[in-house]
Amino acid sequence: MADDTTTATDLIEIRTPTFAESISEGTVAGWHKGVGDSVHRDDVLLDIETEKVVIEIFAPADGVVVEILKAEGDVVESEELLGRLQEAGDEQSEAPAPTPTAAATDGPAASPAARKLAAESGIDLGSVDGSGRGGRVTKEDVQRALDEASQVAEPTPAEPPPEVEEDVIPQGERVERRVPMTRLRASIARRLVEAQQTAAMLTTFNEVDMEPVMTMRRRYGDEFQERHNGTKLGFMSFFVRACVEALKRYPVVNATIDGNDIVYHGYYDIGVAVSTDRGLVVPVVRDADALGLHQIEDAIVDFGTRAREGKLTLEDMQGGTFTISNGGVFGSLLSTPILNPPQTGILGMHKIEERAVVVDGEVVVRPMMYLALSYDHRLIDGREAVRFLVTVKQLIEDPARILLEL
């Protein structure tokens, strides 16, 4: 708490940021600084976990934390007061180095996820080199330390490992472990149930011959990468562009339902589903119709990297008019994607697998992929859904059509 000499004008309020309309509240995941700790501008003060991302709250100025109003686990709303910071004045310019933080009394500064993983695996945070801001230990740092520890050689026969105590896990014991859902997982569960309960969801399927795209990647991949500063030519950029062209022809698939109104979007913001340790997130490639293949690939790679590092922002996932999900990266051969409300269409990509198909009356082996389009039948008729998916198929099987907009 602040002492008697602290005046209101000396204090800077620490508040939650303005949440997006789709996010009503968050939870304090943990403080990295405690009352009395000195901080520098842009130091991470605390993390707030929302149903979409973990938000880092930074110090707005140099100073000392004098009050914490919301503790770990507390639910907070948009722009709610979290604590107060006494701004550093001239008399504080020669203050001693910051004291150990309240959140880090048992080790160095670390994210809540890193602390949880370290506690569960028995890793000493003090022995882990932090790669985050200011040497902060991240979950990836702890996982790396675990991986290195697992590579340590087994004890030699002359020094057998100690026997495991029999009463650690009694033989025949049926072990259970109960943990609370994260906000992201709870949000995913709620939205999936909501999508199935509120939308008349149907799915139509087709298959696409990936040979033309694969041939193009083999022929131009190296030149593309050299021309665009190391950007690799992947499959997703072709599907993003193909979907954009199909959406232009069938704008109802790019629309949303708002009450009794249909909202037609004159732009193409394509959500790309990305899997993380915390769950599935859907960052959005804005104005995808105005981007080249290399720009789309760069955006997707950036999203994937920041998603795994927990650095996506609310703005990255706000909005979106259509979504693409690629279950094929996990080996899925065929599945039914679930709508991402309020969107009315989502394309599911799957594993590329060689199959025997008939081409010009002959049986040949081709790299085939099943495609699935789930759509809201309240707005989209089956005919439009099927034609949309057939258009995507035609564009992928003849990629020149994408560039020529045919």
Secondary structure, DSSP 8 states (H G I E B T S, - for coil): ---TT--GGGEEEEE-----TT--EEEEEEESS-TT-EE-TT-EEEEEE-SS-EEEEE-SSSEEEEEE-S-TT-EEETT-EEEEEEE--GGGTT-------GGGTTSS-B-HHHHHHHHHHT--GGGS---SGGG-B-HHHHHHHHHHHHTS----TTS------TTSS-TT----------HHHHHHHHHHHHHHHHS-EEEEEEEEE-HHHHHHHHHHHHHHHHHTTT----SHHHHHHHHHHHHHH-GGGG-EEETTEEE--SS--EEE-EEETTEEE--EETTGGG--HHHHHHHHHHHHHHHHTT---HHHHS--SEEEEEGGGGT-SS------TTBSEEEEE---EEEEEEETTEEEEEEEEEEEEEEETTTS-HHHHHHHHHHHHHHHHSTHHHHHT-
